[in-house]
Amino acid sequence: MTLTQPVEVGTELPPRKIRPISRTTLALFAGASGDHNPMHIDLDVAKSAGLDDVFAHGMLSMAYLGRLLTGWVAQSSIRSYGVRFAAITPVLGKPTATGRVVAIDEVDGERRATVELVVTLDDGTVTLTGDAVVAL
C-alpha cells in the first residue's frame, strides 16, 4: 500500500466507523480468537456479575485499530503497536477507530510516524487508546 498524501504531524487517518457490536459479532470473535470468556457471550454470567449485558472483547477493539492502520499503510510498515484498555464496549455500541500523526522521526535511515490511536463510542466514551509507529 502506498500513501497518496504527504504525511506530517497532525495528519489524520481516515476514520473507521464500525457497525454496532452485535451478539453475533461477539460469538464469531470468540470462535476466531479462542477467547470464550463467558462475560462476552453469556448474558446470565454477565448479569451474575452485576452487569446489564455482555460486552465486547477488548481485543476486538484492538483488531479494529489494527484494521485502521492496515487500511492506511501496509502491514509490513508497522514497527510497533500497543494499546491501553479504558472502558467496555457494550452490545450495540458503535465504535469509531481514529488516528492522528503526533511525531515524525528518522530512525535507522527510515522515516517513521508515531500515530496516536483511539476507539470512541457514539456517546463519546473512549474505550481504547494506543499508539503505533509506522514506516512511511
HELIX and SHEET records of a PDB file:
HELIX    1   1 ARG A   23  SER A   33  1                                  11    
HELIX    2   2 PRO A   38  HIS A   40  5                                   3    
HELIX    3   3 LEU A   43  SER A   48  1                                   6    
HELIX    4   4 GLY A   58  THR A   70  1                                  13    
HELIX    5   5 GLN A   75  SER A   77  5                                   3    
SHEET    1   A 5 ARG A  16  LYS A  17  0                                        
SHEET    2   A 5 THR A  96  VAL A 107 -1                                        
SHEET    3   A 5 GLU A 110  THR A 120 -1                                        
SHEET    4   A 5 VAL A 126  ALA A 135 -1                                        
SHEET    5   A 5 ILE A  78  PHE A  85 -1                                        
END                                                                             
